[in-house]
């Protein structure tokens, strides 16, 4: 949904002393203050009807990550403005903080500030809607399933966070609850990076979909590039030419052996083995020319305790064992998540789950990565707990409405216990 900066009035944003909020155009997002009954000011925000309506509005607003699919939407801005306005209409102090130009996080708070700070975090971007077999931005309710792009990953979690904060806003809390609705998790997590650079907290819950399980650990990853060099020559000059692709081929074979024979033996009791895969490869300038250069990009999924330096050294050793030479550059990495199961936030989630659902949650880890690791790396004890559903990044995506409702109630109960 495009925002016209030239014709759209600017709305003032209530500033908090420790933030750097921006003034943002209203654009075409629905204004929750309108008096047509669609957003009643005093409705039970944790009720099924209210949460369903909020979730459907969030799905209707495309928020495809613009780095992943620049031609599909204007990014997260319209959804961020809608979320800020919805929170403000429910009496919550909310504002926008730009993680990058036109990439705003939504930040909101409630409580006294005299005590610990708990963050409730969800990302507002989605992957591309290309290839979906259902209308991506026309939410449909079938039974208890709500369909649409981002319903499961993770606008169900966004709705739960927003509703929980709005409900808590009417309570006398000893401490503060901060909401972080962040951009860009689906690419490089500039939203979470920006949030932890601005805000301090004592604990955080990420509401990625977990099927109601308590996720205390997950893997990290390292992205690396290997470059081999050959000698360019005419295809007939076998005596002069050296193919960089041939060199890389031997390295690829060595990397496959390293993955299967060594990394598979390096295991975590919950997360399973470390792994590596060759992701992209490019080289050569023409069929009749020996390739002067070849580039290979690999992804290494790392376990708690493994480091960036270790990954780079192992890649260099594999190249040497292949009998080749290559430059190895690790250009992006994210650390694993490890949350102490005896931490206060883990204990509060267990207790709240028992209160809300009648039983403690299953505790486990996952192989994929989430923004939780960024908060953990910033010194904020963090875990994952979220709704259930299916179809993340898929052709058909849905979230279970009852699990969204349960998650919202649990978040509110966790905040009461953590701030007690």
C-alpha positions in Angstrom: 0.0 0.0 0.0 1.7 3.1 -1.2 1.9 6.2 1.0 1.9 9.6 -0.7 4.2 11.9 1.2 3.1 14.9 -0.7 -0.6 14.7 0.0 -0.9 12.8 3.2 -1.1 14.8 6.5 1.5 14.0 9.0 0.4 12.8 12.4 2.2 13.8 15.5 3.7 11.0 17.6 3.8 11.1 21.3 7.5 10.9 22.2 9.1 9.0 25.0 12.2 10.6 26.5 14.5 7.6 25.7 13.4 7.1 22.1 14.0 8.7 18.7 10.6 8.6 17.2 9.7 9.9 13.8 6.7 11.6 12.3 5.0 9.3 9.8 2.3 9.9 7.2 -1.1 8.2 7.8 -1.3 7.0 4.3 -4.1 4.6 3.3 -4.1 2.4 6.4 -7.4 2.1 8.3 -7.7 4.7 11.0 -8.7 2.8 14.2 -10.1 6.0 15.7 -13.0 6.2 13.2 -16.4 6.0 14.7 -17.9 3.2 12.7 -17.8 0.4 15.2 -14.9 -1.4 13.6 -12.5 -0.8 16.4 -14.6 -0.2 19.6 -12.5 1.7 22.1 -13.6 -0.4 25.1 -14.1 -3.9 23.5 -12.4 -6.9 25.2 -9.2 -6.9 23.1 -8.5 -10.5 24.1 -11.9 -11.8 22.9 -12.2 -14.1 19.9 -14.0 -11.4 17.9 -11.6 -8.7 18.6 -8.5 -10.8 17.9 -10.0 -12.2 14.7 -10.7 -8.7 13.4 -7.3 -7.4 14.3 -5.6 -10.4 12.7 -7.6 -10.0 9.5 -6.8 -6.4 9.2 -3.1 -7.2 9.6 -3.2 -9.8 6.8 -5.1 -7.4 4.5 -2.2 -5.0 4.6 0.7 -6.3 2.4 4.0 -6.1 4.2 6.3 -8.2 1.9 9.9 -7.6 2.7 11.1 -5.1 0.1 14.6 -6.5 -0.1 13.2 -10.0 -0.9 10.5 -8.8 -3.4 10.9 -5.1 -4.3 8.1 -5.2 -6.9 5.4 -6.7 -4.6 4.8 -4.0 -2.0 6.0 -0.8 -0.4 7.4 -2.8 2.5 6.3 -2.7 6.1 5.4 1.0 6.4 1.6 0.8 6.0 1.3 -2.1 8.4 3.5 -0.3 10.9 1.3 2.8 10.7 -1.8 0.7 11.2 -0.4 -1.1 14.2 0.7 2.2 15.8 -2.7 3.7 15.3 -4.5 0.6 16.6 -2.4 0.7 19.8 -2.9 4.5 20.2 -6.7 4.1 19.8 -6.6 1.6 22.7 -4.8 4.2 24.9 -1.3 2.7 24.5 1.7 5.0 24.1 3.1 4.0 20.7 5.5 5.4 18.2 7.7 4.6 15.1 11.4 4.3 14.9 13.1 4.0 11.6 15.5 1.1 11.3 16.2 2.3 7.8 14.5 4.8 5.5 10.8 3.9 5.2 11.5 0.7 7.3 9.9 1.6 10.7 9.7 -0.5 13.8 6.6 0.0 15.9 7.5 0.5 19.6 4.9 0.8 22.4 4.9 0.7 26.1 2.7 0.4 29.2 3.4 0.2 32.9 5.1 2.4 35.5 8.7 2.0 34.5 9.6 1.5 38.1 10.8 -2.1 37.9 11.9 -4.7 35.3 11.2 -4.3 31.6 9.8 -7.1 29.5 9.8 -7.0 25.7 7.2 -8.7 23.6 8.5 -8.9 20.0 7.2 -10.0 16.6 8.2 -9.2 13.1 5.8 -7.5 10.7 7.5 -8.4 7.4 6.6 -11.4 5.3 8.1 -13.3 2.4 6.9 -13.0 -1.1 3.3 -13.8 -2.0 4.3 -15.1 -5.4 3.2 -18.7 -6.1 0.5 -18.7 -3.5 -2.6 -20.8 -4.4 -4.9 -18.7 -2.2 -5.5 -14.9 -2.3 -2.6 -13.8 -0.1 -4.2 -10.6 1.3 -7.8 -11.6 1.5 -8.0 -13.3 4.9 -10.4 -16.2 5.0 -11.8 -17.9 8.1 -12.5 -21.6 7.8 -13.4 -23.3 11.1 -10.6 -22.0 13.3 -8.1 -21.5 10.6 -7.3 -18.0 9.3 -5.7 -18.1 5.8 -3.4 -15.5 4.2 0.2 -14.6 3.6 1.9 -13.9 7.0 -1.0 -15.4 9.0 1.3 -18.0 10.5 4.6 -16.3 10.0 3.9 -14.2 11.8 0.9 -11.9 12.0 -0.8 -14.2 14.4 2.1 -13.5 16.8 1.8 -9.8 16.0 -1.9 -9.8 16.9 -1.3 -11.6 20.1 1.4 -9.1 21.2 -0.7 -6.1 20.3 -3.8 -7.4 22.1 -1.9 -8.4 25.2 -0.3 -5.0 25.5 -3.7 -3.3 25.0 -5.2 -5.5 27.8 -2.3 -4.8 30.1 -2.6 -1.0 29.6 -5.6 -1.0 31.9 -3.7 -2.7 34.7 -1.4 -1.3 37.5 2.0 -2.9 36.6 5.1 -2.6 38.7 7.5 -2.3 35.8 7.2 -1.8 32.1 6.2 -3.9 29.1 7.7 -2.8 25.8 6.4 -4.0 22.4 8.7 -4.3 19.5 7.1 -4.9 16.1 10.2 -5.1 14.0 10.9 -5.1 10.2 13.2 -7.2 8.1 13.4 -10.5 10.0 12.9 -12.4 6.8 16.2 -10.9 5.4 18.8 -9.5 7.7 16.9 -8.4 10.8 17.8 -4.7 10.7 14.7 -4.1 12.8 15.8 -6.2 15.8 19.3 -4.9 15.5 18.0 -1.3 15.7 15.7 -2.0 18.6 18.3 -3.6 20.9 20.7 -0.7 20.0 18.1 1.8 21.4 16.4 -0.1 24.3 17.4 -2.0 27.4 15.3 -4.8 28.9 15.4 -7.6 31.4 13.7 -10.3 29.3 12.0 -10.9 25.9 9.5 -13.2 24.4 9.5 -13.6 20.6 6.1 -14.9 19.3 7.3 -16.8 16.2 4.9 -19.7 15.6 5.9 -22.6 17.9 2.7 -24.6 18.2 2.5 -23.5 21.9 5.9 -25.0 22.6 8.6 -23.2 24.7 11.7 -22.8 22.5 14.8 -22.2 24.6 17.5 -22.7 22.0 18.1 -22.7 18.2 20.9 -22.8 15.7 22.8 -19.9 14.3 24.4 -19.6 10.8 27.3 -18.3 8.9 27.3 -17.2 5.2 30.6 -17.5 3.4 32.0 -17.0 -0.1 34.8 -19.0 -1.6 36.6 -17.7 -4.7 38.9 -19.8 -7.0 41.1 -18.3 -9.8 42.1 -20.0 -13.0 43.9 -18.9 -16.2 41.8 -17.6 -19.0 42.6 -19.1 -22.4 40.9 -20.1 -25.6 39.1 -23.4 -25.3 41.5 -25.1 -27.7 44.5 -24.1 -25.5 44.5 -26.9 -23.0 48.2 -26.3 -22.6 47.6 -22.7 -21.3 44.1 -22.6 -19.7 43.2 -23.5 -16.1 39.5 -23.6 -15.2 38.6 -22.0 -11.9 35.4 -24.1 -12.1 37.4 -27.3 -12.1 39.2 -26.1 -9.0 35.9 -25.3 -7.3 34.5 -28.6 -8.2 37.1 -30.4 -6.2 36.4 -28.0 -3.3 32.7 -28.7 -3.5 33.3 -32.4 -3.3 35.5 -31.9 -0.3 32.9 -29.7 1.4 30.2 -32.4 0.8 32.5 -35.0 2.5 33.2 -32.6 5.4 29.4 -32.1 5.9 28.6 -35.8 5.9 31.6 -37.2 7.7 32.4 -34.6 10.3 29.6 -32.1 10.9 27.0 -34.9 11.1 29.0 -36.2 14.1 28.9 -32.9 15.8 25.5 -32.9 17.5 23.5 -31.0 20.1 21.1 -33.0 22.4 18.1 -30.9 21.3 19.1 -29.3 18.0 20.7 -32.2 16.2 23.8 -32.0 14.0 25.7 -29.0 12.6 25.5 -28.8 8.8 26.8 -27.1 5.7 25.4 -26.8 2.2 26.7 -25.3 -1.0 24.0 -22.7 -1.9 25.0 -20.8 -5.0 27.8 -21.0 -7.6 28.8 -18.8 -10.5 31.8 -18.8 -12.9 33.0 -18.6 -16.4 32.7 -16.1 -19.2 31.9 -18.3 -22.2 31.8 -21.8 -23.6 35.1 -21.4 -25.5 37.1 -19.9 -22.6 38.7 -21.5 -19.6 37.0 -19.9 -16.6 39.2 -17.3 -14.9 37.1 -17.2 -11.7 34.5 -19.2 -9.8 32.5 -18.1 -6.8 30.7 -20.4 -4.3 28.5 -19.3 -1.5 27.9 -21.7 1.4 25.7 -21.6 4.4 26.9 -23.3 7.6 24.3 -23.9 10.4 26.1 -23.6 13.7 25.4 -25.1 17.2 25.7 -23.3 20.5 29.4 -23.0 21.2 30.6 -22.9 17.6 32.1 -19.5 16.5 32.5 -17.5 13.3 36.3 -17.9 13.6 36.0 -21.7 13.9 33.8 -21.9 10.8 36.2 -19.8 8.7 39.2 -21.9 9.8 37.4 -25.1 9.0 36.5 -23.9 5.5 40.1 -23.0 4.8 41.3 -26.4 6.0 38.8 -28.1 3.7 40.2 -26.1 0.8 43.7 -27.2 1.7 42.7 -30.8 2.0 41.2 -30.6 -1.5 44.6 -29.6 -2.8 43.4 -26.3 -4.0 43.7 -22.6 -3.2 40.7 -20.2 -2.6 40.0 -17.0 -0.7 37.4 -17.6 2.0 35.3 -14.7 3.3 32.6 -15.0 5.9 30.3 -12.0 5.1 27.3 -12.5 7.4 26.5 -14.5 10.5 24.0 -14.8 13.4 24.7 -16.5 16.7 22.6 -19.3 18.1 20.1 -18.8 20.9 20.6 -20.2 24.3 18.1 -19.3 27.1 18.7 -20.7 30.6 15.8 -23.0 31.4 16.0 -21.8 35.0 15.7 -18.1 34.1 12.9 -16.0 35.5 11.3 -15.5 32.0 11.3 -19.3 31.4 9.8 -19.9 34.7 7.1 -17.3 34.2 6.1 -18.8 30.8 5.8 -22.2 32.3 3.6 -20.9 35.1 1.5 -18.8 32.7 1.0 -21.7 30.3 -0.3 -23.9 33.1 -2.7 -21.1 34.2 -3.9 -20.4 30.6 -3.9 -23.9 29.0 -4.0 -26.2 32.0 -0.6 -27.8 31.4 3.0 -26.7 31.1 4.4 -26.3 27.6 6.7 -28.8 25.8 10.2 -27.4 26.0 12.5 -27.9 23.0 14.7 -26.2 20.4 14.5 -25.6 16.7 16.9 -25.8 13.8 15.9 -22.5 12.2 17.1 -19.0 13.3 14.9 -16.2 14.8 15.4 -12.7 16.1 15.5 -14.1 19.6 19.3 -14.6 19.1 19.8 -10.9 18.6 18.1 -10.1 21.9 20.1 -12.9 23.6 23.4 -11.5 22.1 22.5 -8.1 23.6 22.3 -9.6 27.0 18.5 -9.9 27.2 17.3 -13.4 28.3 15.0 -14.4 25.4 12.8 -17.3 24.4 10.2 -18.2 21.7 6.6 -18.9 22.3 3.9 -18.5 19.7 0.7 -19.8 18.0 0.2 -22.8 15.8 -0.6 -23.3 12.1 1.2 -24.3 8.9 2.5 -23.0 5.6 5.3 -20.6 6.5 6.6 -19.3 3.1 4.3 -21.8 1.4 1.5 -21.7 -1.2 -1.1 -22.1 1.5 -0.6 -20.5 4.8 -2.9 -20.4 7.9 -2.8 -19.8 11.6 -5.0 -21.4 14.2 -7.2 -18.7 15.8 -7.6 -20.4 19.1 -3.8 -20.6 19.4 -3.5 -16.9 18.8 -6.1 -16.2 21.5 -4.3 -18.5 23.9 -1.0 -16.9 23.1 -2.3 -13.4 23.8 -3.7 -14.5 27.2 -0.4 -16.2 28.0 1.6 -13.1 27.2 -0.5 -11.0 29.4 -0.2 -13.5 32.2 3.6 -13.7 31.8 3.9 -10.0 32.1 1.9 -9.9 35.3 4.1 -12.6 36.8 7.4 -11.2 35.5 6.7 -7.7 36.8 5.2 -8.8 40.1 
